[in-house]
Structure formats: structure tokens, C-alpha cells
Amino acid sequence: MGKSTEEKLFYYIKTGKLHRVRSLFKKYEPSYLTGIVDRQGRTPLHACCLLGDDAIMRLLLKNGADTGITDRDGNTPIHFALKYAIQTVRFSAFDDLIVPLLKACSRHVLDMENNEGKTAKEYVADLKRAYAQRREDREAERKQQWREEHEDMSNKEDFKSGKENYSLRQTKRITESYDDWAERIIHERRRKTTSGKQQKTEENKQHQQQEQKARERTQKLEKEHEAYITRMSIKRQKLKLSSLLTGYENQCQAIFCSNSTTNLKFIDLPWPSGGDTKEMIDLVMKWSELKTAGDDRKKFLKEQQVRWHPDKFLQKCGNRLHFEDREKIIEQVKELSQEINALLEGEF
């Protein structure tokens, strides 16, 4: 049996699958998803704050997640976020996780106590103390690193004391103070960071260029495919017109060049098409366009002009026309002949 929507949402948050959470918001109402509660009374916003997932947290806040809901232990989402920041002591957690929540929370939420009797404001104070202690520890680590480096360089100096012309840079490192050393370390880190950013920028530029080339190739292939489809469509249309023309010519040969004495009704005649005069003349014009050379087109239209000339038509078929359709047939022949004449005059 498949997982329910609630189970899927909490699973995606637990595994950090932001794109899956987004897909759920496309399928369901945001108010439904953000209001889901598990057995411990925790909402999806509780879950991502507990795990420190700021990306999913921002998505939930954007879709109206309530920051004031408490779980069974009286914890709001910001309680969990502050606990996570205190445990990890990551400076980035404050900007990425805590600040968006502080902006979204109302004042009364920050004053709400959990079952431990602590408010979010008290946890913020604890976090500040943890950050202060972390900074002191880092400073102590840097000083220890400086002492070790200084002692190491001093030992090297003692080892080389009997030699001359050692570099000015080594001497400078040996004699530098802690403040100078700290400034040098900061400068080197900045240089590495700048170099890394430049490299990343160059990689992004190359990636964008590759994407642009890929888009251009795709557009080119799409245009070539569209051109191919158009060519094939035109080719099929020409084949269909050629087939219709062949059938038309065969019918004309059978009716106009036979010695039959059978009466001809309107439907028995080889009209270019079964529609009205406009459809007939449109089809005749398309047939003429199948002739690539101008002379061939003119020759074809002349043949149609002669074939459907009223006098010529009556000489061939006048005595065979069925008396009920005679007037209708003659009227249609006249209209078709006039349109063919106009077509010849306009084309040539």
C-alpha cells in the first residue's frame, strides 16, 4: 500500500527533498499541507526547524505556515530552530534559519513558554552566549595555532643559525606578532575565497555558454524538424493532388471521348470536384500549380478552357444530357468556363 500524502510530506522533509515538497504544493492546497500534524502534534514547519532545513522552511513560510502552533511539549517551530542552532553552534544558522522565523513570528509567539518553561527569547539569549563562547574558542584556537607556527619557525631558525642568507620572508614570519599573524591569516583566507569565487564565476560562465550552445542546437534541430514536416506535408499534398488529377483525367477520357449513348445526369459528369464552382476552380488552380514550367501550366489551363467551353461541351455531350438535369448541367458548365477564362487572364 502506498504512502499517504502526510507520510510523503514528512518523509521528503526528513530526507531534505525540496523538489518533492514543491511538487506536493503544486498538487494540493498550501493550507492543507502546512496544517498537517503528526502524532506528536508537530507540523511540517516543526519538522524542518528540528532538522535545520532552512530551504524547506522558507518554502513553508512562503505558503503561509503558522509559526504559533505548539506540539505536545509546548514547542513552537522557532523553539526547535533555536535548539538546533544552539546544538550545532553554526553561525550561518542564525541568518539562514533563525532570522526568517523571527521576521515571520509575532511578539506573542516569542513569549510563549514550552513545557520546560522557556520562551524563544530565552533561547535566543542562550544562542548568543553559545556564539560568544564559540568565538572565544576560535580565538584560542587561532592563538594556539600561531604559537605552534611561531615555535616551529623558531626551531627552524635555530637549526639554520649557522647558515647565512636565509630569506627575509622567513625572518618576518618568525618575528611577527599575534596581531600581524592573525591579519595575515585573514588576508590569505580572503585571497582563497576570492580565488574560489572567481573560479566558480568562470565555471558558471562556461556552464551558461554550454547551455546556450545546447539551446541553439535544440532550436536548430527543431527548425530542421519543422522544415522536414513542412516538406513532407507539401509532398503528401502534391501526391494527393496528382492522384485526384489522374482520376479526373481518366473520367474525362471515359465521358468525353467515348461513343456511349447513355444519358448523363449531373452526377455522372467528371466535374473537377463535387462541390460548388469555387471549389472546382480552386482545385483546377492547384492542379495547374503542379506544372512546374509556365508553359505547361498555360497548356493545362487551355485544355480545361476547351474542355468546358459551353459550345464544345454541347457538341460532345449535348444529345446525351438527361432532360431533368440538362439546364442545371449547362448552367454549371457556363460558370466553370467563365472562371477558367478569368483564371487564364489573371495568370497570363
Steps between C-alpha positions, in 0.01 A plus 500: 500500500639843405584778743243763587554865413585574864760222512652613171530860619677414825722247319605759242580748778697238692708414192538864390325458164397859429388429143264228622344736755453757220324236288252435783420872521415491129250216560339606829379814672779668704272537803444123502871410484622759751224399744586128510584378853679176598447286813717731708299803397776628272436676170729485195647832616590337836670215312725711277595731791590197708727380217635846418379490138470872421412445130183300570423731793500803267269316260257422781506858630440627147190281482356632826627252762387597853793581732287498815392133510641300793569127521423277801806639680391859443773568242436737213705466179736779613568308825631211288696730267675668795578165662653382172713816474617462863594135447688557173640848590509578127514875442326460162199340673405835650469680164362203307266346758430735792465840329221393255307351793545811716360708214202266461421465873279741689609627844272270697658195332844605627355524853335156495650253748551132424459223758855573619387848589720672242402757240654559160654821632683303770630259238624798296697614806642147538596503132681832536701356792579189296620715209711712737658186645559367147678823404718475811585140416587597143719782623675262739549253215650771280736608776606140555557460128708817498712376793560168332593665172722750681676224696541294183656792311720579802626144508580522131682825564706340775583215268616740229675742732839391371404583142477835328261666251168342607206677355349823629155337490602231750649761732185707471281203589713415802484851639134581420265563789172319560303793354719499188462126470121519539482774238711291262278195553188708432661644187592153374150370564349793316736441210400133486131591524536759221689251286232238564225746406682595180542135412133434573401803291708369212346155536151654505586700188622187322189314614276779368687496169452124475131538580468774237668278240271213597193727465623620161553141385153407624344800321687409182382140518144616568509732197643222283231265624226756431643557151503124441140466619401788270679341202336165565159664537544682168621180339199304626268778385656493153466122482134528599441771239679292236282201585185713476617647169565155358154385601348818354678454165395136482137593563516775234646250254224251575216754468614737227685261270265203497230404252253420776141609459411469866324804647713712728367633827667784694683259727629294204709784357874522594485827688837602655342458844169417657453847647394834360670699223747665739622165627533373144706796383718489813583137423571580134739776612680260737532246221651767278757578772624141477635595160841649575552677168288801407425364153376171647266687735363707216455187285310325780266795555442531121397135494249564779375809318432297186359204696243709686416752229118491478487456122771231496333323791158496328655367178643205693226429750197714416292212361583281802398735779212373713199726451446553875858622562564666163448860612697449821790342310517777238489769769785334691709464182454871424608604852803270491600623155480865609716434805761314291511791254547747787774281646685493167473876461628558854788256475628585156 
